[in-house]
Amino acid sequence: MSKREKFIRLATGRVNKAIKEIQLIGNLSNRTYYEYSNADIEKIFGELREQLRISREKFNTAEKKNRKQRFTLD
């Protein structure tokens, strides 16, 4: 398997998994089942934007840095 084929296989699976997880986050908007504040929503989407920025930046730089911190609303 070539590097390109491996990239395509892994990228396709990981992007589809990320899309599914983002859709599940959207399911949390149902106020019948969940209680949340606007601050919670801003924190969630701010973190998602930040992680997308970091991931995108990795493609633009030779230096690959991983952020090990886990997200929490607490």
TORNU-825892 format. One record per residue: residue number from 1; residue in one letter; x, y, z of N, C-alpha, C, O in turn. Coordinates in nm, 3 decimals. Last residue first. Example, Ala and Ser with C-alpha at 12.3 -4.5 7.8 and 13.67 -1.06 7.14 Angstrom:
REM TORNU-825892
SITE  num  residuo     n.xx     n.yy     n.zz    ca.xx    ca.yy    ca.zz     c.xx     c.yy     c.zz     o.xx     o.yy     o.zz
SITE    2        s    1.285   -0.225    0.708    1.367   -0.106    0.714    1.290    0.003    0.787    1.341    0.114    0.804
SITE    1        a    1.319   -0.569    0.780    1.230   -0.450    0.780    1.320   -0.330    0.780    1.424   -0.332    0.846
END
This chain:
REM TORNU-825892
SITE  num  residuo     n.xx     n.yy     n.zz    ca.xx    ca.yy    ca.zz     c.xx     c.yy     c.zz     o.xx     o.yy     o.zz
SITE   74        d   -1.625    2.137    3.298   -1.603    2.177    3.439   -1.498    2.282    3.451   -1.467    2.326    3.561
SITE   73        l   -1.627    2.046    3.045   -1.707    2.166    3.071   -1.686    2.216    3.214   -1.725    2.328    3.246
SITE   72        t   -1.323    1.943    2.889   -1.425    1.924    2.992   -1.501    2.055    3.010   -1.445    2.163    2.991
SITE   71        f   -1.080    1.778    2.684   -1.185    1.879    2.698   -1.279    1.841    2.812   -1.312    1.724    2.831
SITE   70        r   -0.736    1.716    2.762   -0.870    1.665    2.735   -0.972    1.776    2.762   -0.952    1.858    2.851
SITE   69        q   -0.416    1.775    2.618   -0.520    1.815    2.712   -0.656    1.760    2.667   -0.687    1.759    2.548
SITE   68        k   -0.223    1.739    2.430   -0.261    1.622    2.510   -0.378    1.651    2.605   -0.432    1.558    2.666
SITE   67        r   -0.163    1.826    2.110   -0.218    1.881    2.234   -0.275    1.764    2.313   -0.367    1.697    2.265
SITE   66        n    0.131    1.778    1.928    0.003    1.724    1.972   -0.038    1.790    2.103    0.043    1.808    2.194
SITE   65        k    0.296    1.919    1.656    0.277    1.923    1.801    0.139    1.869    1.833    0.040    1.909    1.770
SITE   64        k    0.525    1.907    1.412    0.399    1.843    1.450    0.389    1.839    1.603    0.462    1.766    1.670
SITE   63        e    0.669    2.115    1.185    0.668    2.081    1.328    0.531    2.029    1.367    0.431    2.100    1.356
SITE   62        a    0.611    2.196    0.936    0.686    2.070    0.949    0.683    2.022    1.093    0.693    1.902    1.120
SITE   61        t    0.284    2.324    0.865    0.417    2.334    0.928    0.482    2.197    0.936    0.414    2.095    0.942
SITE   60        n    0.036    2.275    0.761    0.110    2.389    0.708    0.250    2.404    0.766    0.327    2.489    0.720
SITE   59        f   -0.076    2.074    0.902   -0.054    2.050    0.760    0.031    2.160    0.697    0.091    2.141    0.592
SITE   58        k   -0.104    2.196    1.148   -0.009    2.085    1.135    0.021    2.053    0.988    0.131    2.011    0.955
SITE   57        e   -0.317    2.369    1.106   -0.182    2.424    1.117   -0.075    2.316    1.100    0.031    2.341    1.044
SITE   56        r   -0.533    2.195    1.128   -0.503    2.257    0.999   -0.359    2.309    0.996   -0.289    2.294    0.896
SITE   55        s   -0.519    2.141    1.404   -0.503    2.033    1.306   -0.466    2.089    1.169   -0.378    2.036    1.102
SITE   54        i   -0.569    2.397    1.507   -0.444    2.329    1.538   -0.418    2.218    1.435   -0.306    2.203    1.386
SITE   53        r   -0.828    2.442    1.409   -0.719    2.533    1.374   -0.584    2.465    1.394   -0.496    2.475    1.309
SITE   52        l   -0.969    2.236    1.537   -0.961    2.238    1.391   -0.847    2.327    1.344   -0.775    2.293    1.250
SITE   51        q   -0.937    2.322    1.801   -0.877    2.195    1.760   -0.869    2.184    1.608   -0.772    2.129    1.555
SITE   50        e   -1.083    2.563    1.790   -0.942    2.564    1.824   -0.873    2.436    1.778   -0.764    2.440    1.721
SITE   49        r   -1.342    2.471    1.733   -1.273    2.560    1.639   -1.122    2.559    1.662   -1.044    2.554    1.568
SITE   48        l   -1.386    2.323    1.971   -1.386    2.255    1.841   -1.314    2.340    1.735   -1.235    2.287    1.657
SITE   47        e   -1.378    2.532    2.158   -1.278    2.425    2.164   -1.271    2.350    2.031   -1.163    2.317    1.983
SITE   46        g   -1.604    2.675    2.078   -1.473    2.740    2.080   -1.362    2.636    2.079   -1.263    2.651    2.007
SITE   45        f   -1.804    2.492    2.123   -1.771    2.527    1.984   -1.641    2.604    1.973   -1.574    2.599    1.870
SITE   44        i   -1.790    2.475    2.410   -1.782    2.357    2.324   -1.735    2.395    2.184   -1.638    2.339    2.133
SITE   43        k   -1.823    2.744    2.488   -1.702    2.671    2.527   -1.682    2.549    2.436   -1.571    2.522    2.391
SITE   42        e   -2.076    2.805    2.388   -1.960    2.880    2.340   -1.830    2.806    2.371   -1.738    2.805    2.289
SITE   41        i   -2.226    2.624    2.542   -2.223    2.610    2.396   -2.102    2.683    2.339   -2.033    2.630    2.252
SITE   40        d   -2.185    2.727    2.801   -2.147    2.589    2.768   -2.130    2.572    2.618   -2.032    2.513    2.571
SITE   39        a   -2.302    2.979    2.769   -2.159    2.969    2.798   -2.107    2.829    2.768   -1.996    2.814    2.716
SITE   38        n   -2.566    2.915    2.744   -2.498    2.968    2.627   -2.346    2.963    2.646   -2.271    2.944    2.550
SITE   37        s   -2.615    2.601    2.920   -2.614    2.747    2.911   -2.548    2.789    2.779   -2.483    2.708    2.712
SITE   36        y   -2.845    2.325    2.945   -2.714    2.383    2.917   -2.727    2.534    2.906   -2.836    2.587    2.885
SITE   35        e   -2.998    2.017    2.982   -2.996    2.155    3.028   -2.855    2.209    3.007   -2.758    2.145    3.047
SITE   34        y   -3.183    1.775    2.790   -3.057    1.833    2.841   -3.076    1.977    2.884   -3.159    2.050    2.830
SITE   33        y   -3.429    1.690    2.692   -3.344    1.594    2.760   -3.223    1.654    2.830   -3.166    1.592    2.920
SITE   32        t   -3.545    1.911    2.583   -3.631    1.816    2.652   -3.549    1.721    2.738   -3.593    1.677    2.844
SITE   31        r   -3.355    2.042    2.435   -3.376    2.087    2.574   -3.475    2.000    2.651   -3.489    2.015    2.772
SITE   30        n   -3.128    1.927    2.224   -3.266    1.899    2.262   -3.288    1.930    2.410   -3.246    1.855    2.498
SITE   29        s   -2.861    1.944    2.166   -2.938    2.069    2.166   -3.083    2.050    2.211   -3.153    2.149    2.234
SITE   28        l   -2.730    1.709    2.135   -2.738    1.761    2.271   -2.821    1.889    2.280   -2.849    1.937    2.390
SITE   27        n   -2.705    1.669    1.865   -2.819    1.606    1.932   -2.836    1.656    2.075   -2.945    1.647    2.132
SITE   26        g   -2.457    1.783    1.811   -2.579    1.856    1.775   -2.703    1.799    1.843   -2.795    1.874    1.874
SITE   25        i   -2.297    1.567    1.881   -2.293    1.688    1.964   -2.419    1.771    1.937   -2.480    1.824    2.030
SITE   24        l   -2.356    1.402    1.665   -2.401    1.362    1.798   -2.396    1.480    1.896   -2.481    1.491    1.983
SITE   23        q   -2.223    1.540    1.463   -2.368    1.527    1.457   -2.425    1.487    1.592   -2.533    1.534    1.631
SITE   22        i   -1.964    1.495    1.551   -2.016    1.632    1.551   -2.168    1.630    1.543   -2.235    1.710    1.609
SITE   21        e   -1.948    1.219    1.504   -1.938    1.270    1.641   -1.991    1.413    1.651   -2.055    1.449    1.750
SITE   20        k   -1.967    1.214    1.223   -2.067    1.146    1.304   -2.067    1.200    1.448   -2.173    1.223    1.506
SITE   19        i   -1.731    1.355    1.158   -1.862    1.407    1.118   -1.972    1.346    1.203   -2.061    1.416    1.250
SITE   18        a   -1.538    1.178    1.258   -1.551    1.312    1.315   -1.687    1.373    1.282   -1.750    1.435    1.367
SITE   17        k   -1.578    0.961    1.084   -1.599    0.943    1.228   -1.619    1.078    1.296   -1.706    1.093    1.382
SITE   16        n   -1.504    1.080    0.842   -1.641    1.031    0.859   -1.674    1.009    1.006   -1.787    1.036    1.048
SITE   15        v   -1.234    1.130    0.902   -1.325    1.242    0.876   -1.469    1.198    0.892   -1.549    1.270    0.951
SITE   14        r   -1.138    0.866    0.934   -1.132    0.960    1.046   -1.225    1.079    1.024   -1.290    1.124    1.119
SITE   13        g   -1.181    0.749    0.678   -1.240    0.693    0.799   -1.245    0.793    0.913   -1.347    0.803    0.982
SITE   12        t   -1.029    0.923    0.514   -1.172    0.899    0.489   -1.240    0.848    0.615   -1.346    0.898    0.654
SITE   11        a   -0.772    0.900    0.623   -0.841    1.029    0.624   -0.991    1.010    0.605   -1.071    1.075    0.673
SITE   10        l   -0.709    0.626    0.571   -0.719    0.677    0.708   -0.797    0.808    0.715   -0.881    0.825    0.804
SITE    9        r   -0.720    0.617    0.286   -0.796    0.523    0.369   -0.816    0.578    0.510   -0.928    0.577    0.562
SITE    8        i   -0.542    0.824    0.214   -0.682    0.827    0.171   -0.768    0.738    0.259   -0.876    0.778    0.303
SITE    7        f   -0.300    0.728    0.328   -0.357    0.857    0.369   -0.505    0.862    0.335   -0.586    0.900    0.420
SITE    6        k   -0.267    0.490    0.182   -0.284    0.484    0.328   -0.347    0.613    0.379   -0.438    0.609    0.463
SITE    5        e   -0.231    0.596   -0.072   -0.344    0.506   -0.046   -0.373    0.497    0.103   -0.488    0.496    0.145
SITE    4        r    0.010    0.738   -0.026   -0.112    0.807   -0.070   -0.236    0.723   -0.040   -0.335    0.774    0.012
SITE    3        k    0.189    0.535    0.036    0.161    0.638    0.137    0.032    0.712    0.103   -0.047    0.744    0.192
SITE    2        s    0.061    0.218   -0.090    0.141    0.341   -0.099    0.104    0.437    0.014    0.000    0.422    0.079
SITE    1        m    0.085   -0.118    0.000    0.000    0.000    0.000    0.090    0.125    0.000    0.183    0.135    0.080
END
